[in-house]
Amino acid sequence: MAYVLKADGTAWEQKPRNEVAFTPPEIQVLVHGDIEVIKLPWHGLMFVNEEGVLLGLPWNVKASGVAEQRIVGDVLLGESDEFE
């Protein structure tokens, strides 16, 4: 299952449009820009806005806890097999 973790603290389950796997353009819409991938130890992936720090996006407390590093902006989080 993939989840959107927004910087404002809200979160929800997100399914890909094609019901199979998220595409890069779809991920870009969810993170509001170019994507950067953070690999997580449990075979998960977190997609963040590549320029989030430069753009001054707000700190994402939930995502930071999952990634064990400071994350800004909205993110998409899921198992690696959910993404193209």
Backbone as XML, in Angstrom:
<?xml version="1.0"?>
<chain id="A" units="angstrom">
  <residue number="1" name="MET">
    <atom name="N" x="0.824" y="-1.177" z="0.000"/>
    <atom name="CA" x="0.000" y="0.000" z="0.000"/>
    <atom name="C" x="0.870" y="1.244" z="0.000"/>
  </residue>
  <residue number="2" name="ALA">
    <atom name="N" x="0.551" y="2.215" z="-0.789"/>
    <atom name="CA" x="1.281" y="3.477" z="-0.837"/>
    <atom name="C" x="0.495" y="4.542" z="-0.081"/>
  </residue>
  <residue number="3" name="TYR">
    <atom name="N" x="1.218" y="5.488" z="0.461"/>
    <atom name="CA" x="0.592" y="6.551" z="1.238"/>
    <atom name="C" x="1.165" y="7.901" z="0.868"/>
  </residue>
  <residue number="4" name="VAL">
    <atom name="N" x="0.317" y="8.906" z="0.889"/>
    <atom name="CA" x="0.751" y="10.291" z="0.779"/>
    <atom name="C" x="0.855" y="10.802" z="2.211"/>
  </residue>
  <residue number="5" name="LEU">
    <atom name="N" x="2.007" y="11.358" z="2.543"/>
    <atom name="CA" x="2.217" y="12.004" z="3.837"/>
    <atom name="C" x="2.435" y="13.477" z="3.552"/>
  </residue>
  <residue number="6" name="LYS">
    <atom name="N" x="1.469" y="14.289" z="3.906"/>
    <atom name="CA" x="1.570" y="15.723" z="3.621"/>
    <atom name="C" x="2.289" y="16.433" z="4.755"/>
  </residue>
  <residue number="7" name="ALA">
    <atom name="N" x="2.932" y="17.527" z="4.426"/>
    <atom name="CA" x="3.679" y="18.292" z="5.415"/>
    <atom name="C" x="2.770" y="18.852" z="6.506"/>
  </residue>
  <residue number="8" name="ASP">
    <atom name="N" x="1.487" y="19.015" z="6.230"/>
    <atom name="CA" x="0.569" y="19.548" z="7.242"/>
    <atom name="C" x="0.118" y="18.482" z="8.243"/>
  </residue>
  <residue number="9" name="GLY">
    <atom name="N" x="0.638" y="17.249" z="8.110"/>
    <atom name="CA" x="0.317" y="16.189" z="9.049"/>
    <atom name="C" x="-0.771" y="15.232" z="8.594"/>
  </residue>
  <residue number="10" name="THR">
    <atom name="N" x="-1.473" y="15.573" z="7.522"/>
    <atom name="CA" x="-2.505" y="14.666" z="7.021"/>
    <atom name="C" x="-1.854" y="13.557" z="6.201"/>
  </residue>
  <residue number="11" name="ALA">
    <atom name="N" x="-2.534" y="12.432" z="6.134"/>
    <atom name="CA" x="-2.018" y="11.283" z="5.385"/>
    <atom name="C" x="-3.195" y="10.464" z="4.880"/>
  </residue>
  <residue number="12" name="TRP">
    <atom name="N" x="-2.993" y="9.792" z="3.747"/>
    <atom name="CA" x="-4.019" y="8.897" z="3.229"/>
    <atom name="C" x="-3.393" y="7.852" z="2.319"/>
  </residue>
  <residue number="13" name="GLU">
    <atom name="N" x="-4.131" y="6.770" z="2.149"/>
    <atom name="CA" x="-3.712" y="5.724" z="1.229"/>
    <atom name="C" x="-3.917" y="6.227" z="-0.197"/>
  </residue>
  <residue number="14" name="GLN">
    <atom name="N" x="-2.953" y="5.946" z="-1.053"/>
    <atom name="CA" x="-3.026" y="6.395" z="-2.448"/>
    <atom name="C" x="-2.820" y="5.205" z="-3.370"/>
  </residue>
  <residue number="15" name="LYS">
    <atom name="N" x="-3.695" y="5.054" z="-4.340"/>
    <atom name="CA" x="-3.546" y="3.996" z="-5.338"/>
    <atom name="C" x="-3.128" y="4.617" z="-6.661"/>
  </residue>
  <residue number="16" name="PRO">
    <atom name="N" x="-2.331" y="3.908" z="-7.442"/>
    <atom name="CA" x="-1.950" y="4.443" z="-8.757"/>
    <atom name="C" x="-3.156" y="4.496" z="-9.679"/>
  </residue>
  <residue number="17" name="ARG">
    <atom name="N" x="-3.138" y="5.431" z="-10.594"/>
    <atom name="CA" x="-4.261" y="5.584" z="-11.538"/>
    <atom name="C" x="-4.519" y="4.319" z="-12.333"/>
  </residue>
  <residue number="18" name="ASN">
    <atom name="N" x="-3.461" y="3.634" z="-12.718"/>
    <atom name="CA" x="-3.630" y="2.432" z="-13.551"/>
    <atom name="C" x="-3.841" y="1.170" z="-12.714"/>
  </residue>
  <residue number="19" name="GLU">
    <atom name="N" x="-3.940" y="1.330" z="-11.384"/>
    <atom name="CA" x="-4.168" y="0.221" z="-10.447"/>
    <atom name="C" x="-3.009" y="-0.776" z="-10.382"/>
  </residue>
  <residue number="20" name="VAL">
    <atom name="N" x="-1.869" y="-0.483" z="-11.028"/>
    <atom name="CA" x="-0.734" y="-1.406" z="-11.041"/>
    <atom name="C" x="0.487" y="-0.783" z="-10.381"/>
  </residue>
  <residue number="21" name="ALA">
    <atom name="N" x="0.964" y="0.341" z="-10.935"/>
    <atom name="CA" x="2.175" y="0.978" z="-10.428"/>
    <atom name="C" x="2.131" y="2.481" z="-10.715"/>
  </residue>
  <residue number="22" name="PHE">
    <atom name="N" x="2.737" y="3.247" z="-9.833"/>
    <atom name="CA" x="2.815" y="4.693" z="-10.023"/>
    <atom name="C" x="3.817" y="5.020" z="-11.120"/>
  </residue>
  <residue number="23" name="THR">
    <atom name="N" x="3.487" y="5.983" z="-11.957"/>
    <atom name="CA" x="4.396" y="6.444" z="-13.005"/>
    <atom name="C" x="5.122" y="7.698" z="-12.504"/>
  </residue>
  <residue number="24" name="PRO">
    <atom name="N" x="6.293" y="7.996" z="-13.064"/>
    <atom name="CA" x="6.998" y="9.214" z="-12.645"/>
    <atom name="C" x="6.152" y="10.494" z="-12.752"/>
  </residue>
  <residue number="25" name="PRO">
    <atom name="N" x="5.413" y="10.717" z="-13.852"/>
    <atom name="CA" x="4.599" y="11.935" z="-13.902"/>
    <atom name="C" x="3.540" y="11.988" z="-12.797"/>
  </residue>
  <residue number="26" name="GLU">
    <atom name="N" x="2.987" y="10.847" z="-12.463"/>
    <atom name="CA" x="1.985" y="10.792" z="-11.395"/>
    <atom name="C" x="2.626" y="11.147" z="-10.045"/>
  </residue>
  <residue number="27" name="ILE">
    <atom name="N" x="3.834" y="10.662" z="-9.813"/>
    <atom name="CA" x="4.542" y="10.960" z="-8.573"/>
    <atom name="C" x="4.891" y="12.447" z="-8.507"/>
  </residue>
  <residue number="28" name="GLN">
    <atom name="N" x="5.299" y="13.023" z="-9.637"/>
    <atom name="CA" x="5.639" y="14.449" z="-9.675"/>
    <atom name="C" x="4.451" y="15.314" z="-9.255"/>
  </residue>
  <residue number="29" name="VAL">
    <atom name="N" x="3.270" y="14.939" z="-9.650"/>
    <atom name="CA" x="2.075" y="15.692" z="-9.250"/>
    <atom name="C" x="1.890" y="15.616" z="-7.733"/>
  </residue>
  <residue number="30" name="LEU">
    <atom name="N" x="2.097" y="14.439" z="-7.164"/>
    <atom name="CA" x="1.881" y="14.242" z="-5.727"/>
    <atom name="C" x="2.913" y="14.967" z="-4.864"/>
  </residue>
  <residue number="31" name="VAL">
    <atom name="N" x="4.160" y="15.102" z="-5.351"/>
    <atom name="CA" x="5.196" y="15.790" z="-4.567"/>
    <atom name="C" x="5.410" y="17.227" z="-5.042"/>
  </residue>
  <residue number="32" name="HIS">
    <atom name="N" x="4.666" y="17.654" z="-6.025"/>
    <atom name="CA" x="4.674" y="19.042" z="-6.525"/>
    <atom name="C" x="6.007" y="19.450" z="-7.130"/>
  </residue>
  <residue number="33" name="GLY">
    <atom name="N" x="6.597" y="18.557" z="-7.933"/>
    <atom name="CA" x="7.842" y="18.917" z="-8.610"/>
    <atom name="C" x="8.659" y="17.700" z="-8.986"/>
  </residue>
  <residue number="34" name="ASP">
    <atom name="N" x="9.896" y="17.965" z="-9.370"/>
    <atom name="CA" x="10.815" y="16.878" z="-9.724"/>
    <atom name="C" x="11.018" y="15.971" z="-8.517"/>
  </residue>
  <residue number="35" name="ILE">
    <atom name="N" x="11.215" y="14.688" z="-8.794"/>
    <atom name="CA" x="11.280" y="13.727" z="-7.696"/>
    <atom name="C" x="12.704" y="13.303" z="-7.357"/>
  </residue>
  <residue number="36" name="GLU">
    <atom name="N" x="12.881" y="13.060" z="-6.071"/>
    <atom name="CA" x="14.094" y="12.434" z="-5.540"/>
    <atom name="C" x="13.624" y="11.203" z="-4.779"/>
  </residue>
  <residue number="37" name="VAL">
    <atom name="N" x="14.362" y="10.107" z="-4.904"/>
    <atom name="CA" x="13.988" y="8.854" z="-4.266"/>
    <atom name="C" x="14.863" y="8.608" z="-3.052"/>
  </residue>
  <residue number="38" name="ILE">
    <atom name="N" x="14.230" y="8.265" z="-1.953"/>
    <atom name="CA" x="14.942" y="7.874" z="-0.739"/>
    <atom name="C" x="14.617" y="6.404" z="-0.503"/>
  </residue>
  <residue number="39" name="LYS">
    <atom name="N" x="15.654" y="5.573" z="-0.490"/>
    <atom name="CA" x="15.460" y="4.142" z="-0.235"/>
    <atom name="C" x="15.383" y="3.920" z="1.267"/>
  </residue>
  <residue number="40" name="LEU">
    <atom name="N" x="14.384" y="3.146" z="1.666"/>
    <atom name="CA" x="14.176" y="2.850" z="3.078"/>
    <atom name="C" x="14.618" y="1.424" z="3.380"/>
  </residue>
  <residue number="41" name="PRO">
    <atom name="N" x="15.015" y="1.133" z="4.602"/>
    <atom name="CA" x="15.593" y="-0.177" z="4.914"/>
    <atom name="C" x="14.646" y="-1.363" z="4.724"/>
  </residue>
  <residue number="42" name="TRP">
    <atom name="N" x="13.358" y="-1.167" z="4.728"/>
    <atom name="CA" x="12.393" y="-2.266" z="4.612"/>
    <atom name="C" x="11.908" y="-2.457" z="3.169"/>
  </residue>
  <residue number="43" name="HIS">
    <atom name="N" x="12.753" y="-2.177" z="2.196"/>
    <atom name="CA" x="12.437" y="-2.299" z="0.767"/>
    <atom name="C" x="11.369" y="-1.297" z="0.329"/>
  </residue>
  <residue number="44" name="GLY">
    <atom name="N" x="11.249" y="-0.250" z="1.078"/>
    <atom name="CA" x="10.316" y="0.804" z="0.722"/>
    <atom name="C" x="11.028" y="1.938" z="0.028"/>
  </residue>
  <residue number="45" name="LEU">
    <atom name="N" x="10.233" y="2.776" z="-0.609"/>
    <atom name="CA" x="10.746" y="3.970" z="-1.270"/>
    <atom name="C" x="9.929" y="5.169" z="-0.818"/>
  </residue>
  <residue number="46" name="MET">
    <atom name="N" x="10.606" y="6.280" z="-0.662"/>
    <atom name="CA" x="9.934" y="7.537" z="-0.368"/>
    <atom name="C" x="10.311" y="8.511" z="-1.478"/>
  </residue>
  <residue number="47" name="PHE">
    <atom name="N" x="9.306" y="9.115" z="-2.060"/>
    <atom name="CA" x="9.520" y="10.096" z="-3.122"/>
    <atom name="C" x="9.256" y="11.479" z="-2.550"/>
  </residue>
  <residue number="48" name="VAL">
    <atom name="N" x="10.223" y="12.364" z="-2.728"/>
    <atom name="CA" x="10.131" y="13.729" z="-2.219"/>
    <atom name="C" x="10.397" y="14.706" z="-3.356"/>
  </residue>
  <residue number="49" name="ASN">
    <atom name="N" x="10.084" y="15.966" z="-3.112"/>
    <atom name="CA" x="10.390" y="17.016" z="-4.072"/>
    <atom name="C" x="11.892" y="17.273" z="-4.027"/>
  </residue>
  <residue number="50" name="GLU">
    <atom name="N" x="12.549" y="17.086" z="-5.152"/>
    <atom name="CA" x="14.005" y="17.216" z="-5.248"/>
    <atom name="C" x="14.513" y="18.591" z="-4.805"/>
  </residue>
  <residue number="51" name="GLU">
    <atom name="N" x="13.717" y="19.622" z="-5.010"/>
    <atom name="CA" x="14.137" y="20.985" z="-4.680"/>
    <atom name="C" x="13.426" y="21.522" z="-3.441"/>
  </residue>
  <residue number="52" name="GLY">
    <atom name="N" x="12.889" y="20.615" z="-2.629"/>
    <atom name="CA" x="12.101" y="21.025" z="-1.469"/>
    <atom name="C" x="12.806" y="21.973" z="-0.528"/>
  </residue>
  <residue number="53" name="VAL">
    <atom name="N" x="14.062" y="21.717" z="-0.223"/>
    <atom name="CA" x="14.811" y="22.588" z="0.687"/>
    <atom name="C" x="15.028" y="23.947" z="0.037"/>
  </residue>
  <residue number="54" name="LEU">
    <atom name="N" x="15.436" y="23.961" z="-1.234"/>
    <atom name="CA" x="15.664" y="25.232" z="-1.941"/>
    <atom name="C" x="14.392" y="26.065" z="-2.047"/>
  </residue>
  <residue number="55" name="LEU">
    <atom name="N" x="13.253" y="25.379" z="-2.164"/>
    <atom name="CA" x="11.971" y="26.075" z="-2.274"/>
    <atom name="C" x="11.406" y="26.485" z="-0.922"/>
  </residue>
  <residue number="56" name="GLY">
    <atom name="N" x="12.047" y="26.060" z="0.144"/>
    <atom name="CA" x="11.576" y="26.414" z="1.477"/>
    <atom name="C" x="10.305" y="25.691" z="1.886"/>
  </residue>
  <residue number="57" name="LEU">
    <atom name="N" x="10.121" y="24.462" z="1.381"/>
    <atom name="CA" x="8.919" y="23.711" z="1.746"/>
    <atom name="C" x="8.936" y="23.389" z="3.234"/>
  </residue>
  <residue number="58" name="PRO">
    <atom name="N" x="7.757" y="23.271" z="3.843"/>
    <atom name="CA" x="7.698" y="23.024" z="5.289"/>
    <atom name="C" x="8.174" y="21.632" z="5.680"/>
  </residue>
  <residue number="59" name="TRP">
    <atom name="N" x="8.663" y="21.528" z="6.895"/>
    <atom name="CA" x="9.145" y="20.285" z="7.469"/>
    <atom name="C" x="8.001" y="19.289" z="7.541"/>
  </residue>
  <residue number="60" name="ASN">
    <atom name="N" x="8.249" y="18.059" z="7.130"/>
    <atom name="CA" x="7.257" y="16.985" z="7.185"/>
    <atom name="C" x="7.666" y="16.058" z="8.339"/>
  </residue>
  <residue number="61" name="VAL">
    <atom name="N" x="7.011" y="16.237" z="9.472"/>
    <atom name="CA" x="7.380" y="15.510" z="10.689"/>
    <atom name="C" x="7.172" y="14.008" z="10.527"/>
  </residue>
  <residue number="62" name="LYS">
    <atom name="N" x="6.016" y="13.599" z="9.988"/>
    <atom name="CA" x="5.740" y="12.158" z="9.823"/>
    <atom name="C" x="6.747" y="11.501" z="8.884"/>
  </residue>
  <residue number="63" name="ALA">
    <atom name="N" x="6.982" y="12.112" z="7.741"/>
    <atom name="CA" x="7.925" y="11.550" z="6.775"/>
    <atom name="C" x="9.341" y="11.520" z="7.342"/>
  </residue>
  <residue number="64" name="SER">
    <atom name="N" x="9.706" y="12.531" z="8.106"/>
    <atom name="CA" x="11.032" y="12.575" z="8.721"/>
    <atom name="C" x="11.205" y="11.416" z="9.698"/>
  </residue>
  <residue number="65" name="GLY">
    <atom name="N" x="10.160" y="11.092" z="10.433"/>
    <atom name="CA" x="10.219" y="9.965" z="11.352"/>
    <atom name="C" x="10.400" y="8.643" z="10.637"/>
  </residue>
  <residue number="66" name="VAL">
    <atom name="N" x="9.730" y="8.478" z="9.518"/>
    <atom name="CA" x="9.850" y="7.246" z="8.737"/>
    <atom name="C" x="11.245" y="7.131" z="8.131"/>
  </residue>
  <residue number="67" name="ALA">
    <atom name="N" x="11.738" y="8.213" z="7.549"/>
    <atom name="CA" x="13.024" y="8.197" z="6.845"/>
    <atom name="C" x="14.220" y="8.348" z="7.782"/>
  </residue>
  <residue number="68" name="GLU">
    <atom name="N" x="13.968" y="8.738" z="9.024"/>
    <atom name="CA" x="15.023" y="8.991" z="9.999"/>
    <atom name="C" x="16.003" y="10.053" z="9.504"/>
  </residue>
  <residue number="69" name="GLN">
    <atom name="N" x="15.448" y="11.047" z="8.825"/>
    <atom name="CA" x="16.205" y="12.223" z="8.393"/>
    <atom name="C" x="15.210" y="13.336" z="8.138"/>
  </residue>
  <residue number="70" name="ARG">
    <atom name="N" x="15.681" y="14.564" z="8.069"/>
    <atom name="CA" x="14.771" y="15.698" z="7.870"/>
    <atom name="C" x="14.219" y="15.671" z="6.448"/>
  </residue>
  <residue number="71" name="ILE">
    <atom name="N" x="12.891" y="15.668" z="6.346"/>
    <atom name="CA" x="12.187" y="15.662" z="5.061"/>
    <atom name="C" x="11.289" y="16.886" z="5.020"/>
  </residue>
  <residue number="72" name="VAL">
    <atom name="N" x="11.226" y="17.531" z="3.873"/>
    <atom name="CA" x="10.339" y="18.689" z="3.701"/>
    <atom name="C" x="9.352" y="18.403" z="2.571"/>
  </residue>
  <residue number="73" name="GLY">
    <atom name="N" x="8.196" y="19.036" z="2.652"/>
    <atom name="CA" x="7.176" y="18.915" z="1.612"/>
    <atom name="C" x="6.396" y="17.614" z="1.708"/>
  </residue>
  <residue number="74" name="ASP">
    <atom name="N" x="5.485" y="17.452" z="0.756"/>
    <atom name="CA" x="4.636" y="16.270" z="0.679"/>
    <atom name="C" x="5.422" y="15.119" z="0.063"/>
  </residue>
  <residue number="75" name="VAL">
    <atom name="N" x="5.124" y="13.887" z="0.503"/>
    <atom name="CA" x="5.849" y="12.724" z="0.001"/>
    <atom name="C" x="4.887" y="11.606" z="-0.373"/>
  </residue>
  <residue number="76" name="LEU">
    <atom name="N" x="5.382" y="10.696" z="-1.188"/>
    <atom name="CA" x="4.695" y="9.451" z="-1.505"/>
    <atom name="C" x="5.579" y="8.336" z="-0.984"/>
  </residue>
  <residue number="77" name="LEU">
    <atom name="N" x="4.983" y="7.420" z="-0.241"/>
    <atom name="CA" x="5.711" y="6.361" z="0.442"/>
    <atom name="C" x="5.082" y="5.021" z="0.105"/>
  </residue>
  <residue number="78" name="GLY">
    <atom name="N" x="5.900" y="4.019" z="-0.219"/>
    <atom name="CA" x="5.348" y="2.702" z="-0.505"/>
    <atom name="C" x="6.412" y="1.648" z="-0.724"/>
  </residue>
  <residue number="79" name="GLU">
    <atom name="N" x="5.952" y="0.447" z="-1.026"/>
    <atom name="CA" x="6.842" y="-0.681" z="-1.332"/>
    <atom name="C" x="7.453" y="-0.468" z="-2.708"/>
  </residue>
  <residue number="80" name="SER">
    <atom name="N" x="8.661" y="-0.950" z="-2.917"/>
    <atom name="CA" x="9.364" y="-0.696" z="-4.175"/>
    <atom name="C" x="8.649" y="-1.264" z="-5.394"/>
  </residue>
  <residue number="81" name="ASP">
    <atom name="N" x="7.869" y="-2.325" z="-5.240"/>
    <atom name="CA" x="7.178" y="-2.910" z="-6.389"/>
    <atom name="C" x="5.931" y="-2.141" z="-6.823"/>
  </residue>
  <residue number="82" name="GLU">
    <atom name="N" x="5.616" y="-1.043" z="-6.133"/>
    <atom name="CA" x="4.451" y="-0.232" z="-6.479"/>
    <atom name="C" x="4.788" y="0.895" z="-7.459"/>
  </residue>
  <residue number="83" name="PHE">
    <atom name="N" x="6.046" y="0.976" z="-7.868"/>
    <atom name="CA" x="6.496" y="2.090" z="-8.698"/>
    <atom name="C" x="7.183" y="1.584" z="-9.959"/>
  </residue>
  <residue number="84" name="GLU">
    <atom name="N" x="6.954" y="2.292" z="-11.074"/>
    <atom name="CA" x="7.602" y="1.936" z="-12.346"/>
    <atom name="C" x="9.056" y="2.343" z="-12.323"/>
  </residue>
</chain>
